[in-house]
Amino acid sequence: MDGDLGRFLRDIAEKIGLYCLDKGWDHGFRQVTSRNKPITGPDDLRGFKIRLPVAPFLVSLFRHLGAAPTTLNFNEVYSALQTASLTGRKIRWS
């Protein structure tokens, strides 16, 4: 809800007590799943072999968090988790 139309609609919504963000998350919330341990914080990602889509910004992000990211087509994820060539994946809820 950005731009002039978004501002117009947000102003109307605020008059009835609804407050909207002018920017939102792209592609929904993200979750990291693991085949062998809970992921509760960034330290859990150190050395974690994670499947990511082919997206350089995500690969860079997870490398900076200490993970060992691998880009892999989605149809290969299940077998990679079974054989432990990967230990987890990043998914979105939406």
DSSP file with accessible surface (Angstrom, degrees, kcal/mol):
  #  RESIDUE AA STRUCTURE BP1 BP2  ACC     N-H-->O    O-->H-N    N-H-->O    O-->H-N    TCO  KAPPA ALPHA  PHI   PSI    X-CA   Y-CA   Z-CA
    1    1 A M              0   0  103      0, 0.0     2,-0.2     0, 0.0     9,-0.1   0.000 360.0 360.0 360.0  55.9    0.0    0.0    0.0
    2    2 A D     >  +     0   0   91      4,-0.1     4,-1.2     5,-0.0     3,-0.2  -0.464 360.0  43.9-103.9-177.9    2.6    2.5   -1.1
    3    3 A G  H  > S-     0   0   42      2,-0.2     4,-2.4     1,-0.2     5,-0.2  -0.148 108.0 -49.3  76.6-175.0    2.3    5.5   -3.4
    4    4 A D  H  > S+     0   0  128      2,-0.2     4,-2.4     1,-0.2    -1,-0.2   0.912 137.8  48.3 -63.5 -44.7   -0.5    8.0   -3.7
    5    5 A L  H  > S+     0   0  123      1,-0.2     4,-2.6     2,-0.2     5,-0.2   0.935 112.3  49.4 -63.6 -43.8   -3.3    5.5   -3.7
    6    6 A G  H  X S+     0   0    4     -4,-1.2     4,-2.7     2,-0.2    -2,-0.2   0.912 110.4  49.9 -60.8 -43.3   -1.9    3.6   -0.8
    7    7 A R  H  X S+     0   0  119     -4,-2.4     4,-2.4     2,-0.2    -1,-0.2   0.927 110.8  50.9 -60.9 -43.1   -1.5    6.8    1.2
    8    8 A F  H  X S+     0   0  126     -4,-2.4     4,-1.8     1,-0.2    -2,-0.2   0.942 113.2  44.5 -59.8 -47.4   -5.1    7.7    0.4
    9    9 A L  H  X S+     0   0   77     -4,-2.6     4,-2.5     1,-0.2    -1,-0.2   0.884 111.7  52.6 -68.0 -38.0   -6.4    4.3    1.5
   10   10 A R  H  X S+     0   0   30     -4,-2.7     4,-2.7    -5,-0.2    -1,-0.2   0.907 107.1  53.2 -63.8 -39.7   -4.2    4.3    4.7
   11   11 A D  H  X S+     0   0   79     -4,-2.4     4,-1.3     2,-0.2    -2,-0.2   0.917 110.7  46.6 -61.5 -42.2   -5.7    7.8    5.6
   12   12 A I  H  X S+     0   0   79     -4,-1.8     4,-0.7     1,-0.2     3,-0.3   0.933 112.7  50.0 -64.1 -45.5   -9.2    6.4    5.3
   13   13 A A  H ><>S+     0   0   14     -4,-2.5     5,-2.6     1,-0.2     3,-1.2   0.903 106.4  55.1 -61.7 -40.6   -8.3    3.3    7.3
   14   14 A E  H ><5S+     0   0   81     -4,-2.7     3,-1.6     1,-0.3    -1,-0.2   0.844  98.2  63.4 -64.0 -30.4   -6.7    5.4   10.1
   15   15 A K  H 3<5S+     0   0  177     -4,-1.3    -1,-0.3    -3,-0.3    -2,-0.2   0.756 108.0  42.3 -65.9 -22.8  -10.0    7.4   10.5
   16   16 A I  T <<5S-     0   0  129     -3,-1.2    -1,-0.3    -4,-0.7    -2,-0.2   0.210 128.9 -94.8-107.9  13.7  -11.7    4.1   11.5
   17   17 A G  T < 5S+     0   0   46     -3,-1.6     2,-0.5     1,-0.3    -3,-0.2   0.605  84.0 126.2  90.6  12.5   -8.9    2.9   13.8
   18   18 A L      < -     0   0  103     -5,-2.6     2,-0.5    -6,-0.1    -1,-0.3  -0.897  41.1-160.9-104.3 131.0   -7.0    0.7   11.3
   19   19 A Y        -     0   0  177     -2,-0.5     2,-0.3    -3,-0.1    -8,-0.1  -0.953   9.3-168.9-116.2 123.2   -3.3    1.3   10.9
   20   20 A C        -     0   0   48     -2,-0.5     2,-0.3   -10,-0.1    -6,-0.0  -0.827  21.1-121.5-112.7 149.1   -1.5    0.0    7.8
   21   21 A L        -     0   0  121     -2,-0.3     3,-0.0     1,-0.1   -11,-0.0  -0.657  10.0-146.7 -83.8 142.6    2.1   -0.3    6.9
   22   22 A D  S    S+     0   0   81     -2,-0.3     2,-0.3     1,-0.1    -1,-0.1   0.679  87.6  36.2 -83.4 -14.8    3.2    1.4    3.7
   23   23 A K  S    S-     0   0  130    -22,-0.1     2,-0.3   -21,-0.1    -1,-0.1  -0.970  72.9-173.6-131.6 151.1    5.8   -1.3    3.1
   24   24 A G        -     0   0   67     -2,-0.3     2,-0.2    -3,-0.0    -2,-0.0  -0.823  34.5 -76.4-137.3 174.8    5.6   -5.0    3.7
   25   25 A W    >   -     0   0  186     -2,-0.3     3,-0.6     1,-0.1     2,-0.4  -0.504  45.4-124.8 -72.8 141.6    7.7   -8.1    3.7
   26   26 A D  T 3  S+     0   0  123      1,-0.2    -1,-0.1    -2,-0.2     0, 0.0  -0.736  87.3   1.1 -88.6 130.0    8.4   -9.6    0.3
   27   27 A H  T 3  S-     0   0   90     -2,-0.4    67,-0.3    65,-0.0    -1,-0.2   0.694 113.6 -91.0  69.6  19.8    7.3  -13.3   -0.2
   28   28 A G    <   -     0   0   25     -3,-0.6     2,-0.1    65,-0.1    -2,-0.1  -0.077  69.9 -28.4  79.0-176.4    6.0  -13.7    3.4
   29   29 A F        -     0   0  116     -4,-0.1    64,-1.7     1,-0.0    65,-0.4  -0.439  62.1-135.6 -75.3 152.4    7.7  -14.8    6.6
   30   30 A R  E     -A   92   0A  97     62,-0.2     2,-0.3    -2,-0.1    62,-0.2  -0.790  17.4-171.1-111.9 151.2   10.6  -17.2    6.4
   31   31 A Q  E     -A   91   0A  77     60,-2.8    60,-3.1    -2,-0.3     2,-0.5  -0.999  14.8-144.7-140.8 141.2   11.4  -20.3    8.4
   32   32 A V  E     -A   90   0A  36     -2,-0.3     2,-0.3    58,-0.2     7,-0.3  -0.926  20.2-166.8-105.6 126.0   14.5  -22.5    8.6
   33   33 A T  E     -A   89   0A  37     56,-2.8    56,-1.9    -2,-0.5     2,-0.3  -0.854   0.5-160.3-112.7 153.1   13.8  -26.2    9.1
   34   34 A S  E     -A   88   0A  35     -2,-0.3    54,-0.3    54,-0.2     5,-0.1  -0.957  21.5-145.8-132.8 149.1   16.4  -28.9   10.1
   35   35 A R  S    S+     0   0  124     52,-2.8    53,-0.1    -2,-0.3    -1,-0.1   0.597  99.6  18.8 -86.5 -11.1   16.4  -32.6    9.9
   36   36 A N  S    S+     0   0   99     51,-0.5    -1,-0.1     1,-0.3    52,-0.1   0.498 120.3  25.9-141.8  -2.9   18.4  -33.1   13.1
   37   37 A K  S    S-     0   0   83     50,-0.2    -1,-0.3     7,-0.0     2,-0.2  -0.986  75.1 -99.1-159.5 153.2   18.3  -30.1   15.5
   38   38 A P        -     0   0  101      0, 0.0     2,-0.7     0, 0.0    -5,-0.1  -0.506  27.4-143.1 -73.2 144.0   16.1  -27.1   16.4
   39   39 A I        +     0   0   43     -7,-0.3    -7,-0.2    -2,-0.2    -5,-0.0  -0.938  37.0 152.4-107.1 107.3   17.1  -23.7   14.9
   40   40 A T        -     0   0  125     -2,-0.7    -1,-0.1     1,-0.3     3,-0.0   0.509  62.2  -1.2-114.8  -9.1   16.5  -21.1   17.5
   41   41 A G  S >  S-     0   0   26      1,-0.1     3,-1.4     0, 0.0     4,-0.3  -0.981  83.0 -80.9-168.7 173.9   19.0  -18.4   16.7
   42   42 A P  G >  S+     0   0   85      0, 0.0     3,-1.9     0, 0.0     4,-0.3   0.831 118.3  64.1 -58.1 -32.8   21.8  -17.3   14.4
   43   43 A D  G >  S+     0   0  112      1,-0.3     3,-1.3     2,-0.2    -4,-0.0   0.815  92.4  64.5 -63.9 -26.6   24.4  -19.4   16.3
   44   44 A D  G <  S+     0   0   44     -3,-1.4    -1,-0.3     1,-0.2    -7,-0.0   0.635  93.3  63.7 -69.6 -12.5   22.6  -22.6   15.3
   45   45 A L  G X   +     0   0   11     -3,-1.9     3,-2.2    -4,-0.3    -1,-0.2   0.565  68.7 121.4 -89.8  -8.4   23.4  -21.8   11.6
   46   46 A R  T <  S-     0   0  159     -3,-1.3    21,-0.3    -4,-0.3    20,-0.1  -0.375  95.9  -7.7 -61.0 118.3   27.2  -22.1   12.0
   47   47 A G  T 3  S+     0   0   56     19,-3.4     2,-0.4     1,-0.2    -1,-0.3   0.515  96.2 152.7  73.9   4.5   28.3  -24.9    9.6
   48   48 A F    <   -     0   0    5     -3,-2.2    20,-3.0    18,-0.1     2,-1.0  -0.522  44.2-137.0 -72.7 122.2   24.7  -25.7    8.9
   49   49 A K  E     +b   68   0A  85     -2,-0.4    38,-2.8    18,-0.2    39,-1.4  -0.717  35.8 177.2 -83.6 104.2   24.3  -27.2    5.4
   50   50 A I  E     -bc  69  88A   0     -2,-1.0    20,-2.6    18,-0.9     2,-0.4  -0.893  29.1-131.6-118.6 140.2   21.2  -25.4    4.1
   51   51 A R  E     +bc  70  89A  25     37,-2.2    39,-1.3    -2,-0.4    20,-0.2  -0.727  30.9 177.1 -86.3 132.6   19.4  -25.5    0.8
   52   52 A L  E     -b   71   0A   0     18,-2.6    20,-1.4    -2,-0.4    39,-0.0  -0.953  32.5-106.6-129.2 153.5   18.5  -22.1   -0.7
   53   53 A P        -     0   0   40      0, 0.0     2,-1.9     0, 0.0     6,-0.1  -0.327  55.9 -82.0 -67.9 166.3   16.9  -21.1   -4.0
   54   54 A V  S    S+     0   0  114     18,-0.1    17,-0.0     4,-0.1    19,-0.0  -0.532  85.5 129.7 -74.1  87.3   19.2  -19.6   -6.6
   55   55 A A    >>  -     0   0   17     -2,-1.9     4,-2.0     1,-0.1     3,-0.9  -0.859  48.7-154.4-144.7 103.2   19.2  -16.1   -5.1
   56   56 A P  H 3> S+     0   0  106      0, 0.0     4,-2.6     0, 0.0     5,-0.2   0.834  93.7  56.5 -52.9 -36.0   22.6  -14.5   -4.5
   57   57 A F  H 3> S+     0   0  148      1,-0.2     4,-2.2     2,-0.2     5,-0.1   0.893 109.2  46.5 -67.3 -34.6   21.4  -12.2   -1.7
   58   58 A L  H <> S+     0   0   17     -3,-0.9     4,-2.6     2,-0.2     5,-0.2   0.917 111.7  50.6 -71.0 -41.3   20.1  -15.2    0.3
   59   59 A V  H  X S+     0   0   17     -4,-2.0     4,-2.3     1,-0.2    -2,-0.2   0.944 112.7  47.2 -59.8 -45.2   23.4  -17.2   -0.3
   60   60 A S  H  X S+     0   0   53     -4,-2.6     4,-2.3    -5,-0.2    -2,-0.2   0.925 111.1  51.6 -62.6 -43.7   25.3  -14.1    0.9
   61   61 A L  H  X S+     0   0   87     -4,-2.2     4,-1.3     1,-0.2    -2,-0.2   0.952 112.4  44.2 -59.1 -49.7   23.1  -13.6    3.9
   62   62 A F  H  <>S+     0   0   13     -4,-2.6     5,-2.5     1,-0.2    -1,-0.2   0.846 110.8  54.7 -70.6 -30.5   23.4  -17.2    5.1
   63   63 A R  H ><5S+     0   0  162     -4,-2.3     3,-1.6    -5,-0.2    -1,-0.2   0.922 107.4  50.7 -63.3 -43.1   27.2  -17.3    4.5
   64   64 A H  H 3<5S+     0   0  158     -4,-2.3    -1,-0.2     1,-0.3    -2,-0.2   0.780 105.9  56.2 -65.4 -25.0   27.5  -14.2    6.7
   65   65 A L  T 3<5S-     0   0   59     -4,-1.3    -1,-0.3    -5,-0.2    -2,-0.2   0.457 124.4-105.8 -83.6  -2.0   25.5  -16.0    9.3
   66   66 A G  T < 5S+     0   0   31     -3,-1.6   -19,-3.4     1,-0.3    -3,-0.2   0.491  75.6 134.6  94.9   2.4   28.1  -18.9    9.2
   67   67 A A      < -     0   0   11     -5,-2.5    -1,-0.3   -21,-0.3   -18,-0.2  -0.284  59.0-126.2 -79.3 170.0   26.0  -21.4    7.3
   68   68 A A  E     -b   49   0A  44    -20,-3.0   -18,-0.9   -23,-0.2    -5,-0.1  -0.774  36.4-163.6-114.5  79.7   27.1  -23.5    4.4
   69   69 A P  E     -b   50   0A  17      0, 0.0     2,-0.4     0, 0.0   -18,-0.2  -0.358  10.4-170.0 -73.0 146.9   24.5  -22.7    1.8
   70   70 A T  E     -b   51   0A  64    -20,-2.6   -18,-2.6    -2,-0.1     2,-0.4  -0.999  18.7-135.9-131.4 130.5   23.8  -24.8   -1.3
   71   71 A T  E     +b   52   0A  68     -2,-0.4     2,-0.3   -20,-0.2   -20,-0.1  -0.764  37.3 162.9 -86.0 133.1   21.6  -23.8   -4.2
   72   72 A L        -     0   0   31    -20,-1.4   -18,-0.1    -2,-0.4     5,-0.1  -0.992  43.1-102.6-152.4 139.5   19.5  -26.7   -5.2
   73   73 A N    >   -     0   0   99     -2,-0.3     3,-2.0     1,-0.1     4,-0.4  -0.383  36.9-119.4 -62.3 145.6   16.3  -27.1   -7.3
   74   74 A F  G >  S+     0   0  129      1,-0.3     3,-1.6     2,-0.2     4,-0.5   0.844 109.9  63.6 -59.6 -34.8   13.3  -27.7   -5.1
   75   75 A N  G 3  S+     0   0  134      1,-0.3    -1,-0.3     2,-0.1     4,-0.3   0.627 102.9  51.1 -68.6  -8.5   12.6  -31.2   -6.6
   76   76 A E  G <> S+     0   0   84     -3,-2.0     4,-1.9     2,-0.1    -1,-0.3   0.470  85.2  89.0-102.5  -2.8   15.9  -32.4   -5.2
   77   77 A V  H <> S+     0   0    5     -3,-1.6     4,-2.5    -4,-0.4     5,-0.2   0.921  82.4  53.3 -65.0 -46.8   15.5  -31.2   -1.6
   78   78 A Y  H  > S+     0   0  169     -4,-0.5     4,-2.3     1,-0.2    -1,-0.2   0.937 112.5  43.2 -57.8 -49.2   13.8  -34.3   -0.2
   79   79 A S  H  > S+     0   0   61     -4,-0.3     4,-2.2     1,-0.2     6,-0.3   0.883 112.1  54.6 -67.2 -34.5   16.5  -36.8   -1.4
   80   80 A A  H  <>S+     0   0    6     -4,-1.9     6,-1.6     1,-0.2     5,-1.4   0.895 110.3  46.6 -65.9 -35.8   19.2  -34.4   -0.3
   81   81 A L  H ><5S+     0   0   32     -4,-2.5     3,-0.6     3,-0.2    -2,-0.2   0.890 111.1  52.8 -71.3 -38.0   17.7  -34.3    3.2
   82   82 A Q  H 3<5S+     0   0  116     -4,-2.3    -2,-0.2    -5,-0.2    -1,-0.2   0.899 113.5  41.6 -62.7 -41.5   17.4  -38.1    3.2
   83   83 A T  T 3<5S-     0   0  102     -4,-2.2    -1,-0.2    -5,-0.1    -2,-0.2   0.437 109.9-123.3 -87.1  -1.5   21.0  -38.6    2.3
   84   84 A A  T < 5S+     0   0   34     -3,-0.6    -3,-0.2    -4,-0.4    -4,-0.1   0.658  75.6 127.6  66.9  18.0   22.2  -35.9    4.7
   85   85 A S  S   <S+     0   0   68     -5,-1.4     2,-0.3    -6,-0.3    -4,-0.2   0.733  84.2  31.6 -71.8 -18.0   24.0  -34.0    2.0
   86   86 A L        -     0   0    3     -6,-1.6    -2,-0.2    -9,-0.1   -36,-0.2  -0.966  65.1-166.2-127.8 150.6   21.8  -31.2    3.4
   87   87 A T        -     0   0   19    -38,-2.8   -52,-2.8    -2,-0.3   -51,-0.5   0.503  69.8  -6.5-110.4  -8.0   20.7  -30.7    7.0
   88   88 A G  E     -Ac  34  50A   0    -39,-1.4   -37,-2.2   -54,-0.3     2,-0.3  -0.977  54.3-140.9-168.1-178.9   18.0  -28.1    6.4
   89   89 A R  E     -Ac  33  51A  65    -56,-1.9   -56,-2.8    -2,-0.3     2,-0.5  -0.976  19.9-121.2-152.4 160.7   16.2  -25.7    4.2
   90   90 A K  E     +A   32   0A  11    -39,-1.3     2,-0.3    -2,-0.3   -58,-0.2  -0.920  38.4 170.8-105.9 128.8   14.7  -22.2    4.2
   91   91 A I  E     -A   31   0A  38    -60,-3.1   -60,-2.8    -2,-0.5     2,-0.4  -0.888  27.0-127.7-131.4 166.8   11.0  -22.1    3.4
   92   92 A R  E     -A   30   0A 120     -2,-0.3   -62,-0.2   -62,-0.2   -64,-0.1  -0.891   9.7-141.4-115.5 150.4    8.3  -19.5    3.4
   93   93 A W              0   0  170    -64,-1.7   -65,-0.1    -2,-0.4   -63,-0.1   0.785 360.0 360.0 -77.8 -30.7    4.9  -19.9    5.1
   94   94 A S              0   0  101    -65,-0.4    -2,-0.2   -67,-0.3     0, 0.0  -0.249 360.0 360.0 -81.3 360.0    2.8  -18.1    2.5
